[in-house]
Amino acid sequence: MTDTSLRDDMHPGSSPPSGDGIGCHGGKEELRKAAEAAGKSETIARYAADYPVGPHDQPQSMCPAFGSLRVGLRMRRTATVLSGSACCVYGLTFTSHFYGARRSVGYVPFNSETLVTGKLFEDIRDAVFKLADPEKYDAVVVINLCVPTASGVPLQILPKEIAGVRVIGIDVPGFGVPTHAEAKDVLAAAMLNYARREAEQGPVQAPSTPRGDRPTITLLGEMFPADPVGIGMLLAPMGLAAGPAVPTREWRELYGAFDCAAVAAIHPFYKASIREFEAAGRAIVGSAPVGRDGTETWLEAIGGACGISRAMIDAAKNAALPEISAALAAAPINGRITLSGYEGSELLVGRLLVESGADLRYVGTACPRTPWSDADRAWLEAKGVRVQYRASLEHDIGAMEEFSPDLAIGTTPVVQKAKAKGIPALYFTNLISARPLFGGAGAGSLAQVVNAAIAGKARFDAMREFFDDVGEGDKAGIWQHTPVPRPEFRDKFRKATAAQTKKRKSEEMV
Ligand code: SF4
């Protein structure tokens, strides 16, 4: 096995396996059919049901497997191993270190021969046995990327446990899991499933920090570190506490996640994880305590799901809502905004912007519609906001062009496009979703960054005027001399190509 933190490069000794390089940019159908023929039809069918596609089937963003890799790398005493083409592993390793993983990514390299003869599976098995040291690890996670999934590398027959170390093999192909957000769910659910079965068989490890007497609410979704604390304060008047956040940071927290009064699906795309909680008999509550309206509805729903008395629910509302209203009023946002992202929290951020006074016109999310974001969708639509699930880059840019906002919040290509047009823009992932969103701390937290960005409009206008059309169209790139436009050449090529196409068609008819 290769440790990519030491050697995150291509493997000179390996030649590309069949199917290499066609996962992202084409050949999806072929890979899907190959995976089904190679024994993965059940997995592919489950992913199709859990992560429905359409109108768009994949956002123009990073490799989906990054979501699973990130969940594995953030978990203590967990080794994460990738099985896939060297180029994919290179990109995934690069991205994970870019986002500060500070952990080794394991890699079992392969070539055409080891892939087709089944030797790759034996190599993975050997690597897992070498890694499974109970002194160091609670779990070893192996992730099949596109090509090994399409080739049917059977991670499901790896031993479930070696010397007390759990072994979890998952397929996370780009042709089956549409977004990196949903890939987080794939690994989180596989771990929850394992932990649930352990708990069903007998006593399990207690949490590392002793839990209090109060029943807890498990929080589903990665969130800003202060948010679980804030949610705990909202729950306290109802005699409840915030439980672990899933994906967890430690194996034993998985048991704590099941040991709850209810699960809050803060991020609404964790479909397979929710199935695990439902199998354990836990109630699921959608939406989140975001803004005044969202917090009120959420506290009612949590109270109802946990059988809390009317007086205690009202006490929780009385403790939280005036503070949230005051925070929102103290930090108003003025301006027209379009918003898009692929983290899954876009609708929640949209609610907060609207409650802060923003004229929000559009919310696009790469994630699919699920029952747990329905209340947010209905609320936003009632305020006149267009909500687009499985939004493509074209949807997001189309909305920006249609609404001419004072601020476009979005993914990197949306932000680039906006800035080129002189529209102030903010990255959703780095600048918006990395802030507290919930309860009193969340209310008003967006105003500073949003208002500062909107106020930068004059700077954008000055820059646009200064640069004019430099670097656009034919003038993009570095030139020794000012390029001379040659429209006649383009015209000539166009005519030649059209003539050639016509000739080929007439030959086909003969
Ligand atoms: S594993 Fe990711 S990067 Fe590699 S082909 Fe599949 S989707 Fe693309």
Boltz pocket constraint, residues with backbone or C-beta under 6 A from the ligand:
constraints:
  - pocket:
      binder: B
      contacts: [[A, 21], [A, 22], [A, 23], [A, 24], [A, 63], [A, 64], [A, 65], [A, 84], [A, 85], [A, 88], [A, 91], [A, 145], [A, 146], [A, 147], [A, 172], [A, 173], [A, 174], [A, 175]]
      max_distance: 6.0
